[in-house]
Amino acid sequence: SRPVWLQADGRRPPMYAHRAKSTAVPGGGASPEPMTEWSMDRVSAVCGRAEGLDKLARFLQYAARALVGLSTLAAPNAGSALSRLEACARTAMTQLAGARRANRWCEELPVIASIPRSLAIQDPFDRLMEVLQKAFLAAFLIVDHVGLLKQWNIWPGGKRSGICTIRLGLKLFCFSNMLGAAIQINRFLGLIRQEDRQQDEIACLKLALRHVLLLFQTAHLSLLCRSHDVLVGIAGMITSSMDLRAQCSPKSPFGACSPRSSGRATPLAG
């Protein structure tokens, strides 16, 4: 039967122009045609998902952090245009971080649910690394919720205590990414001893790079190892771009780093 969004002649009306094109497959069905280049259809598809909006907000948040760092290096005079720009960028960075944190509820549940699958891994070293990484990730998300509740004065402790709690959670996320990078490097070393696995090797290296960049960011945000807002902002924009690309391409390796069955990327902090 003709899909309801098609006209009698088989064409799509303008109001449904955002729907993905389809190609015929054996059996008379249809499969989505992957979008291979940036277009308004592709941008609309990403912005139509909560995960895509979160990654876009994160990109803008870290762009604002990089701008704050650049303004700090310039040491603007009070009341100057650059000083006002820094204040606006700092406000945008803070508000975007808070909005993303408020949208992070229950993200620990798929992580916890995936731990039994990690316990079934045969290799003892791989099993230990996977379980520890997911345990640190779940602990980060739970502690992050507590910190947010303290900032809202719902959990006893107050705003200042809430910031300290959030930084504790970021330390846990830092350790999770340290283990994630080690896992991907270990997988890469196992793949280079096999033939015809170049694509898998590249995917592991990209995932390892993502974890290393996240490790760098969270070490700064948690005050575990301070660097500079410019460098952290650039690193955050890179990892956000990686995850935005994963939202657009189902074959992207960055969706595979997540323990979630939904294919969403690992939650990004900050």
C-alpha positions as CSV (number, residue, x, y, z in Angstrom):
1,S,0.0,0.0,0.0
2,R,1.1,3.6,-0.6
3,P,2.7,5.3,2.4
4,V,0.4,8.1,3.8
5,W,3.1,10.8,3.2
6,L,3.3,10.1,-0.5
7,Q,1.1,11.7,-3.1
8,A,-0.8,9.7,-5.7
9,D,2.0,10.0,-8.2
10,G,4.5,8.6,-5.7
11,R,6.2,12.0,-4.9
12,R,6.6,13.4,-1.4
13,P,4.8,16.6,-0.7
14,P,6.9,19.6,0.5
15,M,5.8,19.3,4.1
16,Y,7.3,15.8,4.3
17,A,10.5,16.7,2.4
18,H,12.6,16.2,5.6
19,R,11.9,12.4,5.5
20,A,14.9,10.3,4.4
21,K,14.8,8.9,0.9
22,S,14.3,5.1,0.5
23,T,15.7,2.5,-1.9
24,A,14.2,-0.8,-2.8
25,V,15.6,-4.0,-1.3
26,P,14.9,-7.7,-2.0
27,G,11.5,-8.7,-0.8
28,G,9.8,-5.5,-1.8
29,G,10.7,-3.5,1.3
30,A,12.6,-0.3,1.6
31,S,15.7,0.6,3.5
32,P,16.8,4.1,4.5
33,E,19.4,5.7,2.2
34,P,22.2,7.0,4.3
35,M,23.0,10.7,4.0
36,T,26.6,11.1,2.9
37,E,27.1,14.8,3.1
38,W,25.9,17.7,5.2
39,S,22.5,19.0,4.2
40,M,19.5,20.6,5.9
41,D,17.8,17.2,6.0
42,R,20.8,15.8,7.9
43,V,21.0,18.7,10.3
44,S,17.2,18.4,11.0
45,A,17.6,14.7,11.7
46,V,20.3,15.4,14.2
47,C,18.5,18.3,15.9
48,G,15.3,16.1,16.0
49,R,16.9,13.8,18.6
50,A,17.7,14.6,22.2
51,E,21.1,13.1,21.9
52,G,21.9,15.2,18.9
53,L,20.8,18.4,20.6
54,D,22.9,17.5,23.6
55,K,26.1,17.1,21.5
56,L,25.4,20.3,19.7
57,A,24.9,22.1,23.0
58,R,28.1,20.6,24.2
59,F,30.0,21.8,21.1
60,L,28.7,25.4,21.8
61,Q,29.5,25.0,25.5
62,Y,33.1,24.2,24.8
63,A,33.4,26.8,22.1
64,A,32.4,29.3,24.8
65,R,35.0,27.9,27.2
66,A,37.7,28.3,24.5
67,L,36.5,31.9,24.0
68,V,36.7,32.5,27.8
69,G,40.2,31.2,27.8
70,L,41.3,33.4,24.9
71,S,39.8,36.4,26.6
72,T,41.7,35.6,29.8
73,L,44.9,35.5,27.9
74,A,44.2,38.9,26.4
75,A,43.6,40.3,29.9
76,P,40.9,42.9,28.8
77,N,40.3,46.0,30.8
78,A,37.1,46.2,32.8
79,G,34.2,47.5,30.8
80,S,35.9,46.9,27.4
81,A,34.1,45.1,24.6
82,L,36.4,42.0,25.1
83,S,35.5,42.0,28.8
84,R,31.8,42.0,28.0
85,L,32.3,39.3,25.4
86,E,34.1,37.2,28.0
87,A,31.2,37.6,30.5
88,C,28.7,36.6,27.8
89,A,30.7,33.5,26.9
90,R,31.1,32.5,30.5
91,T,27.3,32.8,31.1
92,A,26.6,30.7,28.0
93,M,29.1,28.1,29.1
94,T,27.6,27.9,32.6
95,Q,24.0,27.8,31.5
96,L,24.6,25.2,28.7
97,A,26.4,23.0,31.2
98,G,23.6,23.2,33.7
99,A,20.9,22.5,31.1
100,R,22.8,19.4,29.9
101,R,23.3,18.2,33.4
102,A,19.6,18.5,34.1
103,N,18.9,16.3,31.0
104,R,21.2,13.6,32.2
105,W,18.8,11.8,34.5
106,C,18.5,8.0,34.3
107,E,21.5,7.7,31.9
108,E,23.2,5.4,34.4
109,L,20.5,2.7,34.1
110,P,21.6,1.3,30.7
111,V,25.2,1.4,31.9
112,I,24.4,-0.6,35.0
113,A,22.2,-3.0,33.0
114,S,25.2,-3.7,30.7
115,I,27.6,-4.8,33.5
116,P,26.3,-8.4,33.6
117,R,27.3,-8.7,29.9
118,S,30.8,-7.5,30.8
119,L,31.0,-10.1,33.6
120,A,30.5,-12.8,30.9
121,I,33.7,-11.8,29.0
122,Q,36.1,-14.8,29.0
123,D,39.4,-13.0,29.3
124,P,40.0,-12.0,33.0
125,F,41.9,-8.8,32.2
126,D,39.3,-7.6,29.6
127,R,36.5,-8.5,32.0
128,L,38.1,-6.5,34.9
129,M,38.8,-3.5,32.7
130,E,35.3,-3.4,31.2
131,V,33.5,-3.8,34.6
132,L,35.6,-1.1,36.2
133,Q,35.1,1.3,33.3
134,K,31.3,0.9,33.5
135,A,31.3,1.0,37.3
136,F,33.2,4.4,37.3
137,L,30.9,5.7,34.6
138,A,27.7,4.7,36.5
139,A,29.2,6.2,39.7
140,F,29.9,9.5,37.9
141,L,26.4,9.8,36.7
142,I,24.9,9.1,40.1
143,V,27.3,11.5,41.9
144,D,26.5,14.1,39.2
145,H,22.8,13.8,40.1
146,V,23.5,14.4,43.8
147,G,25.6,17.4,42.9
148,L,22.8,18.9,40.9
149,L,20.3,18.3,43.7
150,K,22.7,20.1,46.1
151,Q,22.9,23.1,43.6
152,W,19.1,23.1,43.6
153,N,19.1,23.1,47.5
154,I,17.0,19.9,47.4
155,W,19.8,17.7,48.8
156,P,21.4,19.2,52.0
157,G,24.7,20.8,51.4
158,G,24.1,24.0,49.4
159,K,25.5,25.2,46.1
160,R,29.1,25.3,47.1
161,S,29.0,21.7,48.3
162,G,27.2,20.8,45.0
163,I,30.1,22.1,43.0
164,C,32.5,20.0,45.0
165,T,30.3,16.9,44.5
166,I,30.1,17.5,40.8
167,R,34.0,17.7,40.7
168,L,34.1,14.4,42.5
169,G,31.9,12.9,39.8
170,L,34.2,14.3,37.1
171,K,37.1,12.6,38.8
172,L,35.3,9.3,38.5
173,F,34.5,10.0,34.9
174,C,38.2,10.8,34.4
175,F,39.1,7.4,35.6
176,S,36.4,5.8,33.4
177,N,38.0,7.4,30.4
178,M,41.4,6.3,31.4
179,L,40.2,2.7,31.5
180,G,38.3,3.3,28.2
181,A,41.5,4.4,26.5
182,A,43.4,1.4,27.9
183,I,40.7,-1.0,26.7
184,Q,40.8,0.4,23.1
185,I,44.6,0.4,23.0
186,N,44.6,-3.2,24.2
187,R,42.1,-4.2,21.5
188,F,44.2,-2.4,18.9
189,L,47.2,-4.4,19.9
190,G,45.2,-7.6,19.5
191,L,44.0,-6.6,16.1
192,I,47.4,-5.7,14.6
193,R,48.3,-9.4,14.9
194,Q,45.4,-10.3,12.6
195,E,45.0,-9.8,8.9
196,D,42.4,-7.7,7.1
197,R,41.4,-5.8,10.2
198,Q,42.5,-2.3,9.2
199,Q,39.1,-0.8,9.6
200,D,38.7,-2.2,13.1
201,E,42.2,-0.9,13.9
202,I,41.3,2.6,12.8
203,A,38.1,2.5,14.8
204,C,39.9,1.5,17.9
205,L,42.4,4.2,17.5
206,K,39.7,6.8,17.0
207,L,37.9,5.6,20.2
208,A,41.1,5.7,22.1
209,L,41.7,9.3,21.0
210,R,38.2,10.2,22.1
211,H,38.8,8.7,25.5
212,V,42.2,10.5,25.8
213,L,40.6,13.8,25.0
214,L,37.8,13.3,27.5
215,L,40.5,12.3,30.1
216,F,42.2,15.6,29.4
217,Q,39.0,17.6,29.7
218,T,37.8,16.0,32.9
219,A,41.2,16.2,34.6
220,H,41.0,20.0,34.1
221,L,37.3,20.3,35.1
222,S,37.7,18.2,38.2
223,L,40.8,20.2,39.2
224,L,42.7,16.9,39.2
225,C,45.3,18.3,36.8
226,R,44.7,21.9,35.6
227,S,45.7,22.9,32.0
228,H,44.0,25.9,30.3
229,D,40.5,26.7,29.2
230,V,41.6,27.2,25.6
231,L,43.0,23.7,25.3
232,V,40.1,22.1,27.1
233,G,37.6,24.1,24.9
234,I,39.3,22.9,21.7
235,A,39.4,19.3,23.0
236,G,35.7,19.5,23.9
237,M,34.8,20.8,20.5
238,I,36.7,17.9,18.9
239,T,35.0,15.2,21.0
240,S,31.6,16.9,20.5
241,S,32.2,16.9,16.7
242,M,33.0,13.2,16.9
243,D,29.7,12.4,18.6
244,L,27.8,14.7,16.2
245,R,29.3,12.7,13.4
246,A,28.1,9.5,15.1
247,Q,24.6,10.9,15.3
248,C,24.7,11.4,11.5
249,S,26.4,8.2,10.5
250,P,25.2,4.8,11.9
251,K,28.5,3.2,10.8
252,S,30.6,5.7,12.8
253,P,32.8,3.9,15.4
254,F,31.9,6.4,18.1
255,G,28.6,4.8,18.7
256,A,30.4,1.5,19.6
257,C,32.1,3.0,22.6
258,S,28.9,3.0,24.5
259,P,27.7,0.1,26.7
260,R,24.1,1.1,25.9
261,S,21.9,-1.0,23.7
262,S,20.4,2.1,22.2
263,G,23.6,3.0,20.4
264,R,23.9,6.4,22.1
265,A,27.3,7.6,22.8
266,T,28.9,7.6,26.2
267,P,27.6,10.7,28.2
268,L,30.0,13.6,28.0
269,A,30.7,15.6,31.1
270,G,31.2,19.3,31.6
